[in-house]
């Protein structure tokens, strides 16, 4: 099938490369000429495991030719289905800013004036329930002069891609959600995902657009709340001198709970959980509903970095002293620092007068943009040298292998927010929730 993907960011590039790998012919449309040039050279500017290999496999001179990129919207006229993968950033009140995707939808509609016959548009961006039907569809109809359900289809296919495992998540999904309000749109979406369904046997959820939009928010809100709950339980365990991980291992054996997302620690961050939970809270409040549990989940998550620092305070006075922050990305396997717990940790250390030294295998430059005054080390060992304390914020595997690296510290105090460090008699070790 001929597919166009508008937006070549993290989601857009990933799904474009994966669709090409499933045998579709894909054109990625983006306003950034540098991004387009990279893709056409068989390269990507995005740090994501397995993605550079997929782009190289299908784009560029040595690729299969099933993936290309352009800045020209008219390329979508040669395709059957267009996926909208544009950013929906967050306002201060948590609600989402639709201006970028609205502009993209209008440009898409204007372009469709030049095409005869049916075209299907699928919203891939995360938007609150009702956005596809009430906001984006009218824009596309007005700009194209077409009527939804008659000569243009508009559907919704939420993404469930975790940074660091996005390619695997797409090619081996736990579910495929197809939201459509007319039969022809649904058939086109079925055809797009038929190779993936046949290859993986993943369950397909067919529903309307509003429900599809809500499934994405419900998914992330549930998982974020689960993390906050296990952190709350972990905090209680620490007060009783109980290993929270041992408790989590036991309750995870209950198939009603499962073991996933039961690793207590410094909390959740990134581009999805904070944004999606805040957006659905804002949407609920706009409809005069108070989402008490979700608000409590956010409140507890916001407290975890300060809890980590209080544990450090109980052992050392960091004012004027060097403190190592190990891990700057919000999770291992990515260079993304958006909503990283390291941000609050660094801010808290600076407020205490500490001299912060940060280290991350891949995310240093992204964090440097936010904290240019922080010192950044080339290795974890360098960050630890002469430090009176170390806080572990991201569970990169290399931190588990530091061993004697801690002996270069001025004071061997380690507060581990991810349970990645193996305690030894030489180290004054504190786990965040154990």
Buried (B, 14 or more C-beta within 10 A) or exposed (E): BEBBBBBBBBBBBBBBBBBBBBEBBBBBBBBBEEBBEBBBBBBBBBBBBBBBBBBBBBBBEEBEEBBBBBEEBEBBBEBBBBBBBBBBEBEEEBBBEBEBBBEBBBBBBBBBEEBEEBBBBBBBBBBBBEBBBEBBBBBBBEBBEBEBBEBBBBBBBBBBBEBBBBBBBBBEBEEBBBBBBBEBBBEBBBBBBEBBBEEEEBEBBBBBBBBBBBBBBBBBBBBBBBBBBBBBBBBEBBEEEBBBBEBBEEBBEEEEBEBEBBBBBBBBBBBBBBBBBBBBBBBBBEEEEEBEEBBBBBEBBBBBBBBBBEBBBEBBEBEEBBBBBBBBBBBBBBBBBBBBBBBBBBBBBBEBEBBBBBBBBBBBEBBBEBBEEBBBBEEBBBBBBBBBBBBBBBBBEBBBEBEEBBBBBBBBBBBBBBBBBEEEEEBBBBBBBB
